[in-house]
Amino acid sequence: MSTPDTLLQAALNRLAARASSSAIDAAAQLSLLAQDAPQKIRTDLQLFWEEVHADGYSVVLFNSVFG
C-alpha cells in the first residue's frame, strides 16, 4: 500500500472508531433516559394535577367572589 493509501486507511479507521464510540455513548445515554422515564413521568403528572387543582380552586374562589 502506498503512503496516501495508508493514510487514507488510517483516517477511515479512526473515523470508524470515533463513530463506534459515539454510538456506544449515545446508547448508554438513551438507556439512562429510559430508566429515569417512568419516575419523571409520574413526577410531571403529579405536578400537572396539582396545578390543575390549584387553578380549579382559583376559578371557584373567583366565581364565589365575583360571580
PyMOL Python script that loads the backbone (N, CA, C, O; Angstrom):
from pymol import cmd

cmd.read_pdbstr("""\
ATOM      1  N   MET A   1       0.844  -1.171   0.000  1.00  0.00           N
ATOM      2  CA  MET A   1       0.000   0.000   0.000  1.00  0.00           C
ATOM      3  C   MET A   1       0.892   1.238   0.000  1.00  0.00           C
ATOM      4  O   MET A   1       1.896   1.285   0.710  1.00  0.00           O
ATOM      5  N   SER A   2       0.527   2.227  -0.787  1.00  0.00           N
ATOM      6  CA  SER A   2       1.315   3.450  -0.847  1.00  0.00           C
ATOM      7  C   SER A   2       1.008   4.320   0.369  1.00  0.00           C
ATOM      8  O   SER A   2       0.053   4.067   1.103  1.00  0.00           O
ATOM      9  N   THR A   3       1.826   5.342   0.570  1.00  0.00           N
ATOM     10  CA  THR A   3       1.658   6.226   1.727  1.00  0.00           C
ATOM     11  C   THR A   3       0.288   6.911   1.743  1.00  0.00           C
ATOM     12  O   THR A   3      -0.358   6.921   2.791  1.00  0.00           O
ATOM     13  N   PRO A   4      -0.190   7.492   0.612  1.00  0.00           N
ATOM     14  CA  PRO A   4      -1.529   8.097   0.639  1.00  0.00           C
ATOM     15  C   PRO A   4      -2.619   7.073   0.978  1.00  0.00           C
ATOM     16  O   PRO A   4      -3.569   7.377   1.700  1.00  0.00           O
ATOM     17  N   ASP A   5      -2.463   5.855   0.443  1.00  0.00           N
ATOM     18  CA  ASP A   5      -3.447   4.811   0.744  1.00  0.00           C
ATOM     19  C   ASP A   5      -3.409   4.434   2.220  1.00  0.00           C
ATOM     20  O   ASP A   5      -4.449   4.203   2.836  1.00  0.00           O
ATOM     21  N   THR A   6      -2.214   4.374   2.779  1.00  0.00           N
ATOM     22  CA  THR A   6      -2.058   4.043   4.195  1.00  0.00           C
ATOM     23  C   THR A   6      -2.678   5.134   5.067  1.00  0.00           C
ATOM     24  O   THR A   6      -3.374   4.844   6.041  1.00  0.00           O
ATOM     25  N   LEU A   7      -2.419   6.381   4.708  1.00  0.00           N
ATOM     26  CA  LEU A   7      -3.009   7.488   5.472  1.00  0.00           C
ATOM     27  C   LEU A   7      -4.528   7.495   5.361  1.00  0.00           C
ATOM     28  O   LEU A   7      -5.223   7.750   6.344  1.00  0.00           O
ATOM     29  N   LEU A   8      -5.035   7.221   4.186  1.00  0.00           N
ATOM     30  CA  LEU A   8      -6.479   7.172   3.989  1.00  0.00           C
ATOM     31  C   LEU A   8      -7.084   6.044   4.824  1.00  0.00           C
ATOM     32  O   LEU A   8      -8.115   6.227   5.473  1.00  0.00           O
ATOM     33  N   GLN A   9      -6.442   4.889   4.803  1.00  0.00           N
ATOM     34  CA  GLN A   9      -6.938   3.760   5.589  1.00  0.00           C
ATOM     35  C   GLN A   9      -6.892   4.081   7.084  1.00  0.00           C
ATOM     36  O   GLN A   9      -7.822   3.750   7.820  1.00  0.00           O
ATOM     37  N   ALA A  10      -5.821   4.721   7.528  1.00  0.00           N
ATOM     38  CA  ALA A  10      -5.703   5.105   8.935  1.00  0.00           C
ATOM     39  C   ALA A  10      -6.790   6.114   9.313  1.00  0.00           C
ATOM     40  O   ALA A  10      -7.374   6.020  10.393  1.00  0.00           O
ATOM     41  N   ALA A  11      -7.060   7.070   8.439  1.00  0.00           N
ATOM     42  CA  ALA A  11      -8.101   8.061   8.696  1.00  0.00           C
ATOM     43  C   ALA A  11      -9.471   7.393   8.775  1.00  0.00           C
ATOM     44  O   ALA A  11     -10.273   7.724   9.649  1.00  0.00           O
ATOM     45  N   LEU A  12      -9.739   6.465   7.878  1.00  0.00           N
ATOM     46  CA  LEU A  12     -11.007   5.744   7.901  1.00  0.00           C
ATOM     47  C   LEU A  12     -11.148   4.909   9.174  1.00  0.00           C
ATOM     48  O   LEU A  12     -12.230   4.826   9.756  1.00  0.00           O
ATOM     49  N   ASN A  13     -10.046   4.293   9.598  1.00  0.00           N
ATOM     50  CA  ASN A  13     -10.067   3.509  10.829  1.00  0.00           C
ATOM     51  C   ASN A  13     -10.408   4.391  12.031  1.00  0.00           C
ATOM     52  O   ASN A  13     -11.204   4.001  12.885  1.00  0.00           O
ATOM     53  N   ARG A  14      -9.802   5.582  12.093  1.00  0.00           N
ATOM     54  CA  ARG A  14     -10.067   6.500  13.215  1.00  0.00           C
ATOM     55  C   ARG A  14     -11.519   6.991  13.190  1.00  0.00           C
ATOM     56  O   ARG A  14     -12.172   7.065  14.231  1.00  0.00           O
ATOM     57  N   LEU A  15     -12.021   7.327  11.990  1.00  0.00           N
ATOM     58  CA  LEU A  15     -13.414   7.754  11.877  1.00  0.00           C
ATOM     59  C   LEU A  15     -14.369   6.655  12.336  1.00  0.00           C
ATOM     60  O   LEU A  15     -15.347   6.929  13.032  1.00  0.00           O
ATOM     61  N   ALA A  16     -14.089   5.431  11.950  1.00  0.00           N
ATOM     62  CA  ALA A  16     -14.929   4.303  12.361  1.00  0.00           C
ATOM     63  C   ALA A  16     -14.879   4.119  13.874  1.00  0.00           C
ATOM     64  O   ALA A  16     -15.907   3.867  14.502  1.00  0.00           O
ATOM     65  N   ALA A  17     -13.691   4.243  14.462  1.00  0.00           N
ATOM     66  CA  ALA A  17     -13.557   4.092  15.912  1.00  0.00           C
ATOM     67  C   ALA A  17     -14.323   5.198  16.640  1.00  0.00           C
ATOM     68  O   ALA A  17     -14.990   4.935  17.641  1.00  0.00           O
ATOM     69  N   ARG A  18     -14.229   6.420  16.147  1.00  0.00           N
ATOM     70  CA  ARG A  18     -14.952   7.533  16.789  1.00  0.00           C
ATOM     71  C   ARG A  18     -16.460   7.364  16.635  1.00  0.00           C
ATOM     72  O   ARG A  18     -17.208   7.609  17.581  1.00  0.00           O
ATOM     73  N   ALA A  19     -16.908   6.954  15.467  1.00  0.00           N
ATOM     74  CA  ALA A  19     -18.338   6.746  15.248  1.00  0.00           C
ATOM     75  C   ALA A  19     -18.861   5.649  16.162  1.00  0.00           C
ATOM     76  O   ALA A  19     -19.950   5.769  16.723  1.00  0.00           O
ATOM     77  N   SER A  20     -18.101   4.601  16.309  1.00  0.00           N
ATOM     78  CA  SER A  20     -18.489   3.494  17.177  1.00  0.00           C
ATOM     79  C   SER A  20     -18.573   3.969  18.629  1.00  0.00           C
ATOM     80  O   SER A  20     -19.519   3.643  19.346  1.00  0.00           O
ATOM     81  N   SER A  21     -17.579   4.737  19.045  1.00  0.00           N
ATOM     82  CA  SER A  21     -17.558   5.261  20.410  1.00  0.00           C
ATOM     83  C   SER A  21     -18.742   6.192  20.646  1.00  0.00           C
ATOM     84  O   SER A  21     -19.375   6.140  21.701  1.00  0.00           O
ATOM     85  N   SER A  22     -19.040   7.034  19.677  1.00  0.00           N
ATOM     86  CA  SER A  22     -20.176   7.944  19.795  1.00  0.00           C
ATOM     87  C   SER A  22     -21.490   7.180  19.869  1.00  0.00           C
ATOM     88  O   SER A  22     -22.384   7.539  20.636  1.00  0.00           O
ATOM     89  N   ALA A  23     -21.603   6.133  19.076  1.00  0.00           N
ATOM     90  CA  ALA A  23     -22.823   5.328  19.086  1.00  0.00           C
ATOM     91  C   ALA A  23     -22.988   4.624  20.428  1.00  0.00           C
ATOM     92  O   ALA A  23     -24.100   4.528  20.947  1.00  0.00           O
ATOM     93  N   ILE A  24     -21.901   4.138  20.985  1.00  0.00           N
ATOM     94  CA  ILE A  24     -21.968   3.481  22.297  1.00  0.00           C
ATOM     95  C   ILE A  24     -22.363   4.484  23.369  1.00  0.00           C
ATOM     96  O   ILE A  24     -23.187   4.175  24.229  1.00  0.00           O
ATOM     97  N   ASP A  25     -21.787   5.677  23.330  1.00  0.00           N
ATOM     98  CA  ASP A  25     -22.139   6.725  24.290  1.00  0.00           C
ATOM     99  C   ASP A  25     -23.611   7.106  24.171  1.00  0.00           C
ATOM    100  O   ASP A  25     -24.295   7.270  25.182  1.00  0.00           O
ATOM    101  N   ALA A  26     -24.096   7.246  22.951  1.00  0.00           N
ATOM    102  CA  ALA A  26     -25.493   7.608  22.727  1.00  0.00           C
ATOM    103  C   ALA A  26     -26.417   6.510  23.255  1.00  0.00           C
ATOM    104  O   ALA A  26     -27.446   6.805  23.863  1.00  0.00           O
ATOM    105  N   ALA A  27     -26.058   5.260  23.029  1.00  0.00           N
ATOM    106  CA  ALA A  27     -26.872   4.151  23.526  1.00  0.00           C
ATOM    107  C   ALA A  27     -26.902   4.135  25.052  1.00  0.00           C
ATOM    108  O   ALA A  27     -27.942   3.858  25.650  1.00  0.00           O
ATOM    109  N   ALA A  28     -25.783   4.426  25.676  1.00  0.00           N
ATOM    110  CA  ALA A  28     -25.732   4.470  27.140  1.00  0.00           C
ATOM    111  C   ALA A  28     -26.607   5.598  27.677  1.00  0.00           C
ATOM    112  O   ALA A  28     -27.322   5.411  28.662  1.00  0.00           O
ATOM    113  N   GLN A  29     -26.557   6.759  27.046  1.00  0.00           N
ATOM    114  CA  GLN A  29     -27.389   7.882  27.485  1.00  0.00           C
ATOM    115  C   GLN A  29     -28.873   7.567  27.297  1.00  0.00           C
ATOM    116  O   GLN A  29     -29.697   7.899  28.149  1.00  0.00           O
ATOM    117  N   LEU A  30     -29.203   6.935  26.193  1.00  0.00           N
ATOM    118  CA  LEU A  30     -30.588   6.553  25.932  1.00  0.00           C
ATOM    119  C   LEU A  30     -31.067   5.551  26.972  1.00  0.00           C
ATOM    120  O   LEU A  30     -32.210   5.622  27.423  1.00  0.00           O
ATOM    121  N   SER A  31     -30.215   4.633  27.350  1.00  0.00           N
ATOM    122  CA  SER A  31     -30.558   3.652  28.378  1.00  0.00           C
ATOM    123  C   SER A  31     -30.848   4.334  29.712  1.00  0.00           C
ATOM    124  O   SER A  31     -31.804   3.974  30.398  1.00  0.00           O
ATOM    125  N   LEU A  32     -30.028   5.315  30.081  1.00  0.00           N
ATOM    126  CA  LEU A  32     -30.261   6.049  31.323  1.00  0.00           C
ATOM    127  C   LEU A  32     -31.573   6.821  31.276  1.00  0.00           C
ATOM    128  O   LEU A  32     -32.316   6.847  32.257  1.00  0.00           O
ATOM    129  N   LEU A  33     -31.861   7.447  30.143  1.00  0.00           N
ATOM    130  CA  LEU A  33     -33.122   8.170  29.990  1.00  0.00           C
ATOM    131  C   LEU A  33     -34.314   7.225  30.122  1.00  0.00           C
ATOM    132  O   LEU A  33     -35.320   7.558  30.749  1.00  0.00           O
ATOM    133  N   ALA A  34     -34.188   6.048  29.524  1.00  0.00           N
ATOM    134  CA  ALA A  34     -35.275   5.077  29.588  1.00  0.00           C
ATOM    135  C   ALA A  34     -35.499   4.603  31.021  1.00  0.00           C
ATOM    136  O   ALA A  34     -36.639   4.354  31.414  1.00  0.00           O
ATOM    137  N   GLN A  35     -34.436   4.474  31.802  1.00  0.00           N
ATOM    138  CA  GLN A  35     -34.570   4.051  33.194  1.00  0.00           C
ATOM    139  C   GLN A  35     -35.241   5.134  34.030  1.00  0.00           C
ATOM    140  O   GLN A  35     -36.026   4.827  34.927  1.00  0.00           O
ATOM    141  N   ASP A  36     -34.941   6.384  33.746  1.00  0.00           N
ATOM    142  CA  ASP A  36     -35.473   7.506  34.524  1.00  0.00           C
ATOM    143  C   ASP A  36     -36.867   7.938  34.072  1.00  0.00           C
ATOM    144  O   ASP A  36     -37.554   8.657  34.797  1.00  0.00           O
ATOM    145  N   ALA A  37     -37.288   7.513  32.892  1.00  0.00           N
ATOM    146  CA  ALA A  37     -38.541   7.999  32.310  1.00  0.00           C
ATOM    147  C   ALA A  37     -39.768   7.721  33.180  1.00  0.00           C
ATOM    148  O   ALA A  37     -40.565   8.638  33.375  1.00  0.00           O
ATOM    149  N   PRO A  38     -39.969   6.517  33.713  1.00  0.00           N
ATOM    150  CA  PRO A  38     -41.200   6.294  34.491  1.00  0.00           C
ATOM    151  C   PRO A  38     -41.328   7.232  35.689  1.00  0.00           C
ATOM    152  O   PRO A  38     -42.409   7.768  35.934  1.00  0.00           O
ATOM    153  N   GLN A  39     -40.261   7.438  36.427  1.00  0.00           N
ATOM    154  CA  GLN A  39     -40.327   8.331  37.583  1.00  0.00           C
ATOM    155  C   GLN A  39     -40.554   9.767  37.142  1.00  0.00           C
ATOM    156  O   GLN A  39     -41.312  10.499  37.779  1.00  0.00           O
ATOM    157  N   LYS A  40     -39.903  10.180  36.055  1.00  0.00           N
ATOM    158  CA  LYS A  40     -40.087  11.549  35.561  1.00  0.00           C
ATOM    159  C   LYS A  40     -41.528  11.756  35.121  1.00  0.00           C
ATOM    160  O   LYS A  40     -42.110  12.809  35.383  1.00  0.00           O
ATOM    161  N   ILE A  41     -42.099  10.783  34.466  1.00  0.00           N
ATOM    162  CA  ILE A  41     -43.493  10.894  34.021  1.00  0.00           C
ATOM    163  C   ILE A  41     -44.418  10.996  35.235  1.00  0.00           C
ATOM    164  O   ILE A  41     -45.329  11.824  35.251  1.00  0.00           O
ATOM    165  N   ARG A  42     -44.187  10.155  36.254  1.00  0.00           N
ATOM    166  CA  ARG A  42     -45.004  10.227  37.467  1.00  0.00           C
ATOM    167  C   ARG A  42     -44.906  11.603  38.124  1.00  0.00           C
ATOM    168  O   ARG A  42     -45.914  12.193  38.514  1.00  0.00           O
ATOM    169  N   THR A  43     -43.680  12.100  38.238  1.00  0.00           N
ATOM    170  CA  THR A  43     -43.460  13.406  38.863  1.00  0.00           C
ATOM    171  C   THR A  43     -44.137  14.515  38.064  1.00  0.00           C
ATOM    172  O   THR A  43     -44.802  15.381  38.632  1.00  0.00           O
ATOM    173  N   ASP A  44     -43.966  14.485  36.753  1.00  0.00           N
ATOM    174  CA  ASP A  44     -44.574  15.516  35.901  1.00  0.00           C
ATOM    175  C   ASP A  44     -46.104  15.466  35.959  1.00  0.00           C
ATOM    176  O   ASP A  44     -46.759  16.507  35.994  1.00  0.00           O
ATOM    177  N   LEU A  45     -46.667  14.262  35.970  1.00  0.00           N
ATOM    178  CA  LEU A  45     -48.125  14.140  36.057  1.00  0.00           C
ATOM    179  C   LEU A  45     -48.641  14.626  37.409  1.00  0.00           C
ATOM    180  O   LEU A  45     -49.681  15.280  37.484  1.00  0.00           O
ATOM    181  N   GLN A  46     -47.911  14.304  38.473  1.00  0.00           N
ATOM    182  CA  GLN A  46     -48.319  14.770  39.794  1.00  0.00           C
ATOM    183  C   GLN A  46     -48.320  16.299  39.844  1.00  0.00           C
ATOM    184  O   GLN A  46     -49.264  16.910  40.346  1.00  0.00           O
ATOM    185  N   LEU A  47     -47.264  16.907  39.325  1.00  0.00           N
ATOM    186  CA  LEU A  47     -47.197  18.364  39.282  1.00  0.00           C
ATOM    187  C   LEU A  47     -48.328  18.943  38.440  1.00  0.00           C
ATOM    188  O   LEU A  47     -48.941  19.941  38.820  1.00  0.00           O
ATOM    189  N   PHE A  48     -48.603  18.325  37.306  1.00  0.00           N
ATOM    190  CA  PHE A  48     -49.682  18.778  36.428  1.00  0.00           C
ATOM    191  C   PHE A  48     -51.014  18.784  37.174  1.00  0.00           C
ATOM    192  O   PHE A  48     -51.742  19.775  37.126  1.00  0.00           O
ATOM    193  N   TRP A  49     -51.342  17.682  37.869  1.00  0.00           N
ATOM    194  CA  TRP A  49     -52.618  17.604  38.565  1.00  0.00           C
ATOM    195  C   TRP A  49     -52.678  18.574  39.742  1.00  0.00           C
ATOM    196  O   TRP A  49     -53.740  19.121  40.040  1.00  0.00           O
ATOM    197  N   GLU A  50     -51.565  18.788  40.402  1.00  0.00           N
ATOM    198  CA  GLU A  50     -51.535  19.797  41.463  1.00  0.00           C
ATOM    199  C   GLU A  50     -51.841  21.184  40.898  1.00  0.00           C
ATOM    200  O   GLU A  50     -52.566  21.964  41.515  1.00  0.00           O
ATOM    201  N   GLU A  51     -51.290  21.487  39.728  1.00  0.00           N
ATOM    202  CA  GLU A  51     -51.563  22.776  39.081  1.00  0.00           C
ATOM    203  C   GLU A  51     -53.024  22.876  38.650  1.00  0.00           C
ATOM    204  O   GLU A  51     -53.638  23.935  38.781  1.00  0.00           O
ATOM    205  N   VAL A  52     -53.585  21.775  38.134  1.00  0.00           N
ATOM    206  CA  VAL A  52     -54.994  21.759  37.731  1.00  0.00           C
ATOM    207  C   VAL A  52     -55.879  22.029  38.935  1.00  0.00           C
ATOM    208  O   VAL A  52     -56.808  22.834  38.857  1.00  0.00           O
ATOM    209  N   HIS A  53     -55.598  21.358  40.051  1.00  0.00           N
ATOM    210  CA  HIS A  53     -56.399  21.562  41.259  1.00  0.00           C
ATOM    211  C   HIS A  53     -56.277  23.004  41.755  1.00  0.00           C
ATOM    212  O   HIS A  53     -57.274  23.614  42.141  1.00  0.00           O
ATOM    213  N   ALA A  54     -55.063  23.547  41.746  1.00  0.00           N
ATOM    214  CA  ALA A  54     -54.858  24.931  42.186  1.00  0.00           C
ATOM    215  C   ALA A  54     -55.616  25.900  41.287  1.00  0.00           C
ATOM    216  O   ALA A  54     -56.240  26.841  41.777  1.00  0.00           O
ATOM    217  N   ASP A  55     -55.565  25.677  39.979  1.00  0.00           N
ATOM    218  CA  ASP A  55     -56.298  26.546  39.054  1.00  0.00           C
ATOM    219  C   ASP A  55     -57.808  26.401  39.251  1.00  0.00           C
ATOM    220  O   ASP A  55     -58.549  27.382  39.193  1.00  0.00           O
ATOM    221  N   GLY A  56     -58.242  25.181  39.482  1.00  0.00           N
ATOM    222  CA  GLY A  56     -59.670  24.955  39.727  1.00  0.00           C
ATOM    223  C   GLY A  56     -60.131  25.671  40.983  1.00  0.00           C
ATOM    224  O   GLY A  56     -61.209  26.265  41.003  1.00  0.00           O
ATOM    225  N   TYR A  57     -59.331  25.619  42.018  1.00  0.00           N
ATOM    226  CA  TYR A  57     -59.656  26.330  43.258  1.00  0.00           C
ATOM    227  C   TYR A  57     -59.731  27.832  43.004  1.00  0.00           C
ATOM    228  O   TYR A  57     -60.619  28.512  43.520  1.00  0.00           O
ATOM    229  N   SER A  58     -58.795  28.346  42.207  1.00  0.00           N
ATOM    230  CA  SER A  58     -58.796  29.778  41.889  1.00  0.00           C
ATOM    231  C   SER A  58     -60.059  30.181  41.146  1.00  0.00           C
ATOM    232  O   SER A  58     -60.623  31.243  41.409  1.00  0.00           O
ATOM    233  N   VAL A  59     -60.506  29.342  40.222  1.00  0.00           N
ATOM    234  CA  VAL A  59     -61.720  29.637  39.458  1.00  0.00           C
ATOM    235  C   VAL A  59     -62.937  29.630  40.383  1.00  0.00           C
ATOM    236  O   VAL A  59     -63.787  30.518  40.309  1.00  0.00           O
ATOM    237  N   VAL A  60     -63.014  28.617  41.259  1.00  0.00           N
ATOM    238  CA  VAL A  60     -64.139  28.545  42.196  1.00  0.00           C
ATOM    239  C   VAL A  60     -64.139  29.763  43.106  1.00  0.00           C
ATOM    240  O   VAL A  60     -65.188  30.368  43.327  1.00  0.00           O
ATOM    241  N   LEU A  61     -62.987  30.128  43.631  1.00  0.00           N
ATOM    242  CA  LEU A  61     -62.879  31.286  44.517  1.00  0.00           C
ATOM    243  C   LEU A  61     -63.284  32.561  43.784  1.00  0.00           C
ATOM    244  O   LEU A  61     -64.029  33.381  44.321  1.00  0.00           O
ATOM    245  N   PHE A  62     -62.797  32.724  42.564  1.00  0.00           N
ATOM    246  CA  PHE A  62     -63.131  33.917  41.768  1.00  0.00           C
ATOM    247  C   PHE A  62     -64.638  33.985  41.543  1.00  0.00           C
ATOM    248  O   PHE A  62     -65.251  35.038  41.716  1.00  0.00           O
ATOM    249  N   ASN A  63     -65.228  32.860  41.158  1.00  0.00           N
ATOM    250  CA  ASN A  63     -66.669  32.841  40.887  1.00  0.00           C
ATOM    251  C   ASN A  63     -67.490  33.101  42.138  1.00  0.00           C
ATOM    252  O   ASN A  63     -68.554  33.718  42.069  1.00  0.00           O
ATOM    253  N   SER A  64     -67.000  32.632  43.285  1.00  0.00           N
ATOM    254  CA  SER A  64     -67.767  32.857  44.504  1.00  0.00           C
ATOM    255  C   SER A  64     -67.670  34.320  44.950  1.00  0.00           C
ATOM    256  O   SER A  64     -68.586  34.826  45.598  1.00  0.00           O
ATOM    257  N   VAL A  65     -66.585  34.996  44.614  1.00  0.00           N
ATOM    258  CA  VAL A  65     -66.435  36.395  44.989  1.00  0.00           C
ATOM    259  C   VAL A  65     -67.091  37.318  43.962  1.00  0.00           C
ATOM    260  O   VAL A  65     -67.790  38.262  44.332  1.00  0.00           O
ATOM    261  N   PHE A  66     -66.869  37.050  42.681  1.00  0.00           N
ATOM    262  CA  PHE A  66     -67.319  37.968  41.643  1.00  0.00           C
ATOM    263  C   PHE A  66     -68.486  37.431  40.825  1.00  0.00           C
ATOM    264  O   PHE A  66     -69.054  38.157  40.009  1.00  0.00           O
ATOM    265  N   GLY A  67     -68.847  36.171  41.034  1.00  0.00           N
ATOM    266  CA  GLY A  67     -69.861  35.554  40.195  1.00  0.00           C
ATOM    267  C   GLY A  67     -71.206  35.886  40.569  1.00  0.00           C
ATOM    268  O   GLY A  67     -72.155  35.425  39.935  1.00  0.00           O
TER     269      GLY A  67
END
""", "prot")
cmd.dss("prot")
cmd.show_as("cartoon", "prot")
cmd.util.cbc("prot")
cmd.orient("prot")
